[in-house]
Amino acid sequence: MKRLMLSAVFLLSLFRVGYSIQLSPETTISLLTCASGDELYSYFGHTAVRINDPKSGIDYVFNYGVFSFDSPNFAWRFMKGETDYMLAGQRMPSFIDSYVEENRSVYEQILNISQQQQQTLFDALVENAKTENRVYRYRHFSDNCSTRVRDQFEKCVNNQLIYNTSRDIQLTYRQLIDQCVPVNSWNGFGIKIALGIPADQITTFSEKMFLPKYLMNSMADGIYLKDGISTPFTLPKTTLFQSKPLKSDLDLTSPPIVVMLFFLSVLGLTFREYRQNKRMIGLDFVIFLAVGLAGLLLSFLCFYSLLEATGKNLNLIWALPFHTLFAILWLFPSLRDKLLWYFKFTGRLIIVFLLSMPFLPQTFHWLIIPLCLMILLRTHGHQFFRVALRKWNS
């Protein structure tokens, strides 16, 4: 979620005495919800907990979303699903300043709980911030900065927090992610291609709270029993910083434009090939190599990575990793006659895949269709144009 370049240890030194720190009656504890940003790690927003005790001079943020790109083998561990996050702290003014700089809105909901419950929550956060407890294995759907805060909130009221589920609607993890990921970005396109069948699982009300905005809305409607009376869990939301609207310009390098232009180019070049009765080996090489490399990456995420939603990915039907080897072998003239069977096999596989897409247990990005048609053009394009022109002339 939020990348903080901090030592991540000041809470440990500040609260070294742990439970000996007693919060004053003037203390407020609140849920902070930060809007999404432009960077990949910030697409889904962020959640943190603020402890504000004016009498003691405490105004700190407990943050379960701290990590560093500088940690050893970060990129490899991230793709493999072995990213470690930690609970650390930051002074509230510094926390807000970082989001103002990134132009990301920040909302606050003060918890409507007793002083004893505040102390219980505070003590639990301090315990979590200890060296031996602060690091945890990040799981995007089930164990992140948002779900950890939810769990602590529920514990502080003895698991008697009741949510208003009357307006809950059925949504899959994929649909929830679609709400956060930019529609026309390459990062967003890659994320949607990488998600497999597990992402199409229907989520429960609680599971939706892996997204900070759903946690914020759930807490706003939550109630608990206070002295036998149903009491709102939070006070009304306030805005600590409202982001400035940004102009959205037409991006000519967005995936839909690039993919469709490339598809039309392949269509035109394949027709030109047919008219000239000449094969563009280089074009075959580029297409099959690119799709094959994508297949290798998807295979890694599907079969080796521990990420929760990248398994059982049916995009591997069209993005076969074997395309990479085929692309290389296709460059050798002496092997081409022996590789024609692979053209026929791939073309028929693509046809079956396109016809069965509506019935498969996975939702596919619409740009998969022109990508598949591109492969089909390179495997059966000449035959298609031959039949089409014959019917046209007749």
C-alpha positions as a Python dict, from the first residue, in 0.01 Angstrom:
ca = {
    (1, 'M'): (0, 0, 0),
    (2, 'K'): (192, 303, 122),
    (3, 'R'): (570, 299, 76),
    (4, 'L'): (736, 486, 359),
    (5, 'M'): (1107, 549, 364),
    (6, 'L'): (1132, 548, 743),
    (7, 'S'): (1350, 375, 995),
    (8, 'A'): (1025, 218, 1116),
    (9, 'V'): (1157, 198, 1468),
    (10, 'F'): (1063, 523, 1640),
    (11, 'L'): (751, 368, 1792),
    (12, 'L'): (964, 101, 1947),
    (13, 'S'): (1184, 353, 2122),
    (14, 'L'): (898, 591, 2201),
    (15, 'F'): (683, 318, 2353),
    (16, 'R'): (963, 105, 2492),
    (17, 'V'): (783, 87, 2822),
    (18, 'G'): (485, -62, 2639),
    (19, 'Y'): (177, -92, 2855),
    (20, 'S'): (301, 159, 3116),
    (21, 'I'): (181, 440, 2889),
    (22, 'Q'): (-172, 535, 2987),
    (23, 'L'): (-381, 739, 2748),
    (24, 'S'): (-563, 1038, 2890),
    (25, 'P'): (-942, 1091, 2871),
    (26, 'E'): (-880, 1351, 2598),
    (27, 'T'): (-744, 1084, 2365),
    (28, 'T'): (-906, 1012, 2029),
    (29, 'I'): (-825, 713, 1811),
    (30, 'S'): (-928, 730, 1449),
    (31, 'L'): (-926, 539, 1125),
    (32, 'L'): (-735, 715, 848),
    (33, 'T'): (-824, 625, 491),
    (34, 'C'): (-609, 749, 205),
    (35, 'A'): (-725, 760, -156),
    (36, 'S'): (-547, 583, -439),
    (37, 'G'): (-246, 730, -617),
    (38, 'D'): (-70, 710, -951),
    (39, 'E'): (193, 453, -854),
    (40, 'L'): (131, 78, -877),
    (41, 'Y'): (166, 27, -500),
    (42, 'S'): (-86, 304, -431),
    (43, 'Y'): (-369, 198, -665),
    (44, 'F'): (-573, 42, -384),
    (45, 'G'): (-545, 322, -131),
    (46, 'H'): (-416, 292, 223),
    (47, 'T'): (-536, 251, 583),
    (48, 'A'): (-373, 360, 909),
    (49, 'V'): (-465, 429, 1273),
    (50, 'R'): (-413, 765, 1441),
    (51, 'I'): (-352, 802, 1814),
    (52, 'N'): (-406, 1161, 1929),
    (53, 'D'): (-357, 1241, 2297),
    (54, 'P'): (-311, 1619, 2336),
    (55, 'K'): (-238, 1590, 2709),
    (56, 'S'): (58, 1358, 2649),
    (57, 'G'): (169, 1530, 2328),
    (58, 'I'): (109, 1211, 2130),
    (59, 'D'): (-13, 1243, 1771),
    (60, 'Y'): (116, 941, 1584),
    (61, 'V'): (2, 711, 1308),
    (62, 'F'): (33, 333, 1332),
    (63, 'N'): (91, 204, 981),
    (64, 'Y'): (77, -163, 879),
    (65, 'G'): (174, -80, 520),
    (66, 'V'): (546, -7, 547),
    (67, 'F'): (791, -169, 308),
    (68, 'S'): (1098, -69, 112),
    (69, 'F'): (1194, -118, -251),
    (70, 'D'): (1554, -124, -128),
    (71, 'S'): (1513, -451, 61),
    (72, 'P'): (1713, -743, -88),
    (73, 'N'): (1554, -906, -396),
    (74, 'F'): (1239, -699, -352),
    (75, 'A'): (1111, -736, -711),
    (76, 'W'): (1169, -1112, -711),
    (77, 'R'): (1005, -1161, -371),
    (78, 'F'): (712, -939, -474),
    (79, 'M'): (640, -1147, -787),
    (80, 'K'): (683, -1466, -590),
    (81, 'G'): (437, -1348, -325),
    (82, 'E'): (692, -1337, -44),
    (83, 'T'): (682, -966, 35),
    (84, 'D'): (721, -877, 401),
    (85, 'Y'): (547, -568, 541),
    (86, 'M'): (577, -421, 886),
    (87, 'L'): (395, -208, 1139),
    (88, 'A'): (575, 120, 1194),
    (89, 'G'): (490, 473, 1293),
    (90, 'Q'): (503, 828, 1178),
    (91, 'R'): (417, 1162, 1325),
    (92, 'M'): (77, 1277, 1204),
    (93, 'P'): (196, 1604, 1038),
    (94, 'S'): (457, 1412, 841),
    (95, 'F'): (199, 1151, 742),
    (96, 'I'): (-40, 1413, 607),
    (97, 'D'): (237, 1602, 428),
    (98, 'S'): (332, 1290, 233),
    (99, 'Y'): (-22, 1254, 100),
    (100, 'V'): (-56, 1622, 21),
    (101, 'E'): (261, 1591, -183),
    (102, 'E'): (114, 1295, -371),
    (103, 'N'): (-222, 1473, -409),
    (104, 'R'): (-414, 1190, -240),
    (105, 'S'): (-721, 1263, -27),
    (106, 'V'): (-714, 1165, 340),
    (107, 'Y'): (-1027, 1097, 548),
    (108, 'E'): (-1060, 1050, 923),
    (109, 'Q'): (-1319, 863, 1129),
    (110, 'I'): (-1287, 897, 1507),
    (111, 'L'): (-1376, 576, 1690),
    (112, 'N'): (-1671, 614, 1924),
    (113, 'I'): (-1532, 383, 2191),
    (114, 'S'): (-1469, 405, 2564),
    (115, 'Q'): (-1140, 504, 2723),
    (116, 'Q'): (-1079, 145, 2830),
    (117, 'Q'): (-1136, 23, 2475),
    (118, 'Q'): (-901, 292, 2349),
    (119, 'Q'): (-635, 168, 2589),
    (120, 'T'): (-694, -191, 2480),
    (121, 'L'): (-654, -96, 2116),
    (122, 'F'): (-348, 118, 2184),
    (123, 'D'): (-180, -158, 2386),
    (124, 'A'): (-246, -408, 2105),
    (125, 'L'): (-88, -175, 1847),
    (126, 'V'): (216, -119, 2067),
    (127, 'E'): (252, -494, 2113),
    (128, 'N'): (232, -541, 1736),
    (129, 'A'): (498, -274, 1687),
    (130, 'K'): (760, -463, 1885),
    (131, 'T'): (1059, -592, 1693),
    (132, 'E'): (955, -954, 1721),
    (133, 'N'): (596, -883, 1607),
    (134, 'R'): (604, -596, 1359),
    (135, 'V'): (697, -790, 1041),
    (136, 'Y'): (433, -1000, 865),
    (137, 'R'): (393, -1179, 532),
    (138, 'Y'): (176, -959, 311),
    (139, 'R'): (-129, -1110, 141),
    (140, 'H'): (-316, -869, -83),
    (141, 'F'): (-663, -1011, -17),
    (142, 'S'): (-642, -1161, 328),
    (143, 'D'): (-364, -996, 528),
    (144, 'N'): (-277, -635, 449),
    (145, 'C'): (-280, -289, 606),
    (146, 'S'): (-659, -276, 588),
    (147, 'T'): (-750, -623, 717),
    (148, 'R'): (-507, -591, 1008),
    (149, 'V'): (-673, -269, 1120),
    (150, 'R'): (-1017, -430, 1086),
    (151, 'D'): (-907, -719, 1306),
    (152, 'Q'): (-771, -487, 1576),
    (153, 'F'): (-1092, -283, 1578),
    (154, 'E'): (-1304, -592, 1619),
    (155, 'K'): (-1088, -719, 1906),
    (156, 'C'): (-1103, -394, 2099),
    (157, 'V'): (-1484, -431, 2130),
    (158, 'N'): (-1467, -805, 2207),
    (159, 'N'): (-1569, -902, 1853),
    (160, 'Q'): (-1911, -743, 1902),
    (161, 'L'): (-1881, -509, 1606),
    (162, 'I'): (-2192, -549, 1389),
    (163, 'Y'): (-2185, -444, 1025),
    (164, 'N'): (-2474, -321, 814),
    (165, 'T'): (-2485, -576, 533),
    (166, 'S'): (-2823, -471, 393),
    (167, 'R'): (-2664, -285, 99),
    (168, 'D'): (-2399, -548, 29),
    (169, 'I'): (-2385, -665, -333),
    (170, 'Q'): (-2213, -964, -487),
    (171, 'L'): (-1875, -870, -626),
    (172, 'T'): (-1574, -1079, -720),
    (173, 'Y'): (-1217, -992, -629),
    (174, 'R'): (-1163, -908, -995),
    (175, 'Q'): (-1452, -660, -995),
    (176, 'L'): (-1321, -499, -676),
    (177, 'I'): (-975, -465, -828),
    (178, 'D'): (-1126, -316, -1144),
    (179, 'Q'): (-1265, -35, -929),
    (180, 'C'): (-914, 63, -824),
    (181, 'V'): (-690, -4, -1122),
    (182, 'P'): (-666, 265, -1393),
    (183, 'V'): (-865, 155, -1697),
    (184, 'N'): (-620, 256, -1968),
    (185, 'S'): (-284, 196, -1802),
    (186, 'W'): (-31, -73, -1884),
    (187, 'N'): (0, -159, -1515),
    (188, 'G'): (-375, -208, -1498),
    (189, 'F'): (-378, -418, -1814),
    (190, 'G'): (-98, -636, -1678),
    (191, 'I'): (-274, -686, -1345),
    (192, 'K'): (-597, -792, -1514),
    (193, 'I'): (-417, -1038, -1742),
    (194, 'A'): (-226, -1185, -1447),
    (195, 'L'): (-540, -1264, -1245),
    (196, 'G'): (-666, -1620, -1276),
    (197, 'I'): (-978, -1810, -1175),
    (198, 'P'): (-939, -1734, -799),
    (199, 'A'): (-999, -1365, -875),
    (200, 'D'): (-1351, -1451, -996),
    (201, 'Q'): (-1452, -1582, -654),
    (202, 'I'): (-1748, -1399, -499),
    (203, 'T'): (-1638, -1207, -189),
    (204, 'T'): (-1811, -1193, 146),
    (205, 'F'): (-1885, -862, 320),
    (206, 'S'): (-1581, -902, 542),
    (207, 'E'): (-1351, -1003, 257),
    (208, 'K'): (-1426, -680, 73),
    (209, 'M'): (-1251, -492, 353),
    (210, 'F'): (-912, -574, 205),
    (211, 'L'): (-976, -247, 20),
    (212, 'P'): (-941, 60, 245),
    (213, 'K'): (-1247, 237, 104),
    (214, 'Y'): (-1466, -64, 188),
    (215, 'L'): (-1321, -73, 538),
    (216, 'M'): (-1399, 298, 576),
    (217, 'N'): (-1760, 255, 460),
    (218, 'S'): (-1810, -57, 671),
    (219, 'M'): (-1688, 115, 986),
    (220, 'A'): (-1910, 416, 915),
    (221, 'D'): (-2218, 192, 931),
    (222, 'G'): (-2090, -39, 1206),
    (223, 'I'): (-2244, -52, 1554),
    (224, 'Y'): (-2154, -223, 1880),
    (225, 'L'): (-2315, -265, 2220),
    (226, 'K'): (-2208, 4, 2467),
    (227, 'D'): (-2366, -37, 2808),
    (228, 'G'): (-2634, -249, 2644),
    (229, 'I'): (-2715, 20, 2385),
    (230, 'S'): (-2643, -5, 2012),
    (231, 'T'): (-2381, 262, 1947),
    (232, 'P'): (-2222, 379, 1618),
    (233, 'F'): (-1865, 255, 1605),
    (234, 'T'): (-1731, 574, 1445),
    (235, 'L'): (-1822, 941, 1437),
    (236, 'P'): (-1905, 1101, 1099),
    (237, 'K'): (-1620, 1110, 851),
    (238, 'T'): (-1415, 1428, 813),
    (239, 'T'): (-1182, 1523, 531),
    (240, 'L'): (-828, 1608, 637),
    (241, 'F'): (-710, 1672, 281),
    (242, 'Q'): (-902, 1684, -45),
    (243, 'S'): (-702, 1611, -357),
    (244, 'K'): (-708, 1848, -650),
    (245, 'P'): (-874, 1716, -969),
    (246, 'L'): (-631, 1633, -1247),
    (247, 'K'): (-688, 1683, -1617),
    (248, 'S'): (-724, 1358, -1808),
    (249, 'D'): (-559, 1390, -2147),
    (250, 'L'): (-591, 1138, -2429),
    (251, 'D'): (-300, 899, -2400),
    (252, 'L'): (-198, 766, -2739),
    (253, 'T'): (21, 503, -2570),
    (254, 'S'): (-264, 345, -2371),
    (255, 'P'): (-318, -31, -2416),
    (256, 'P'): (-646, -5, -2617),
    (257, 'I'): (-496, 233, -2873),
    (258, 'V'): (-162, 51, -2904),
    (259, 'V'): (-315, -297, -2926),
    (260, 'M'): (-582, -196, -3178),
    (261, 'L'): (-333, -9, -3398),
    (262, 'F'): (-99, -308, -3388),
    (263, 'F'): (-386, -541, -3473),
    (264, 'L'): (-485, -330, -3773),
    (265, 'S'): (-122, -320, -3885),
    (266, 'V'): (-97, -699, -3862),
    (267, 'L'): (-423, -728, -4053),
    (268, 'G'): (-293, -504, -4332),
    (269, 'L'): (48, -670, -4348),
    (270, 'T'): (-106, -1018, -4356),
    (271, 'F'): (-330, -917, -4646),
    (272, 'R'): (-28, -769, -4824),
    (273, 'E'): (155, -1098, -4768),
    (274, 'Y'): (-128, -1289, -4931),
    (275, 'R'): (-136, -1059, -5233),
    (276, 'Q'): (241, -1085, -5279),
    (277, 'N'): (255, -1454, -5186),
    (278, 'K'): (540, -1381, -4948),
    (279, 'R'): (580, -1458, -4579),
    (280, 'M'): (700, -1195, -4329),
    (281, 'I'): (908, -1411, -4098),
    (282, 'G'): (1008, -1113, -3886),
    (283, 'L'): (646, -1030, -3807),
    (284, 'D'): (580, -1389, -3699),
    (285, 'F'): (889, -1376, -3480),
    (286, 'V'): (785, -1052, -3305),
    (287, 'I'): (427, -1166, -3235),
    (288, 'F'): (504, -1518, -3116),
    (289, 'L'): (805, -1406, -2911),
    (290, 'A'): (605, -1131, -2736),
    (291, 'V'): (309, -1360, -2661),
    (292, 'G'): (543, -1639, -2555),
    (293, 'L'): (732, -1417, -2312),
    (294, 'A'): (399, -1305, -2166),
    (295, 'G'): (312, -1673, -2130),
    (296, 'L'): (636, -1744, -1945),
    (297, 'L'): (556, -1466, -1698),
    (298, 'L'): (199, -1590, -1653),
    (299, 'S'): (330, -1944, -1601),
    (300, 'F'): (560, -1822, -1326),
    (301, 'L'): (274, -1637, -1154),
    (302, 'C'): (38, -1930, -1202),
    (303, 'F'): (253, -2228, -1102),
    (304, 'Y'): (535, -2088, -887),
    (305, 'S'): (421, -1765, -726),
    (306, 'L'): (237, -1765, -394),
    (307, 'L'): (19, -1468, -490),
    (308, 'E'): (-343, -1535, -403),
    (309, 'A'): (-517, -1466, -733),
    (310, 'T'): (-272, -1557, -1010),
    (311, 'G'): (-325, -1933, -1007),
    (312, 'K'): (-531, -2133, -1260),
    (313, 'N'): (-495, -1860, -1523),
    (314, 'L'): (-676, -1956, -1843),
    (315, 'N'): (-496, -1682, -2034),
    (316, 'L'): (-227, -1946, -2073),
    (317, 'I'): (-447, -2110, -2335),
    (318, 'W'): (-367, -1835, -2586),
    (319, 'A'): (-42, -1708, -2432),
    (320, 'L'): (142, -2038, -2456),
    (321, 'P'): (498, -2014, -2323),
    (322, 'F'): (598, -2254, -2604),
    (323, 'H'): (548, -1966, -2848),
    (324, 'T'): (888, -1836, -2735),
    (325, 'L'): (1069, -2148, -2854),
    (326, 'F'): (863, -2158, -3172),
    (327, 'A'): (954, -1796, -3254),
    (328, 'I'): (1324, -1877, -3233),
    (329, 'L'): (1302, -2198, -3434),
    (330, 'W'): (1088, -2023, -3697),
    (331, 'L'): (1388, -1809, -3789),
    (332, 'F'): (1566, -2113, -3934),
    (333, 'P'): (1450, -2179, -4295),
    (334, 'S'): (1535, -2549, -4273),
    (335, 'L'): (1289, -2599, -3986),
    (336, 'R'): (986, -2412, -4118),
    (337, 'D'): (827, -2700, -4307),
    (338, 'K'): (855, -2914, -3996),
    (339, 'L'): (690, -2644, -3783),
    (340, 'L'): (376, -2595, -3993),
    (341, 'W'): (188, -2831, -3761),
    (342, 'Y'): (241, -2580, -3479),
    (343, 'F'): (69, -2313, -3688),
    (344, 'K'): (-232, -2536, -3741),
    (345, 'F'): (-245, -2643, -3375),
    (346, 'T'): (-219, -2284, -3248),
    (347, 'G'): (-484, -2154, -3487),
    (348, 'R'): (-735, -2421, -3393),
    (349, 'L'): (-663, -2370, -3023),
    (350, 'I'): (-730, -1997, -3059),
    (351, 'I'): (-1060, -2063, -3237),
    (352, 'V'): (-1175, -2301, -2963),
    (353, 'F'): (-1067, -2052, -2696),
    (354, 'L'): (-1254, -1757, -2852),
    (355, 'L'): (-1572, -1962, -2894),
    (356, 'S'): (-1560, -2093, -2537),
    (357, 'M'): (-1464, -1767, -2359),
    (358, 'P'): (-1823, -1685, -2248),
    (359, 'F'): (-1853, -2024, -2081),
    (360, 'L'): (-1517, -2040, -1902),
    (361, 'P'): (-1498, -1980, -1522),
    (362, 'Q'): (-1273, -1678, -1569),
    (363, 'T'): (-1340, -1321, -1683),
    (364, 'F'): (-1110, -1192, -1957),
    (365, 'H'): (-1000, -843, -2054),
    (366, 'W'): (-1161, -741, -2382),
    (367, 'L'): (-821, -671, -2540),
    (368, 'I'): (-759, -1046, -2532),
    (369, 'I'): (-983, -1073, -2840),
    (370, 'P'): (-768, -861, -3078),
    (371, 'L'): (-456, -1027, -2938),
    (372, 'C'): (-601, -1369, -3018),
    (373, 'L'): (-713, -1253, -3361),
    (374, 'M'): (-358, -1135, -3427),
    (375, 'I'): (-228, -1486, -3361),
    (376, 'L'): (-506, -1630, -3573),
    (377, 'L'): (-412, -1399, -3860),
    (378, 'R'): (-54, -1524, -3852),
    (379, 'T'): (-160, -1888, -3848),
    (380, 'H'): (-463, -1887, -4079),
    (381, 'G'): (-461, -1540, -4234),
    (382, 'H'): (-368, -1649, -4585),
    (383, 'Q'): (-640, -1913, -4587),
    (384, 'F'): (-894, -1660, -4459),
    (385, 'F'): (-813, -1402, -4727),
    (386, 'R'): (-816, -1671, -4996),
    (387, 'V'): (-1168, -1778, -4902),
    (388, 'A'): (-1290, -1422, -4850),
    (389, 'L'): (-1164, -1295, -5188),
    (390, 'R'): (-1297, -1601, -5365),
    (391, 'K'): (-1646, -1533, -5228),
    (392, 'W'): (-1611, -1165, -5307),
    (393, 'N'): (-1516, -1231, -5671),
    (394, 'S'): (-1794, -1481, -5714),
}
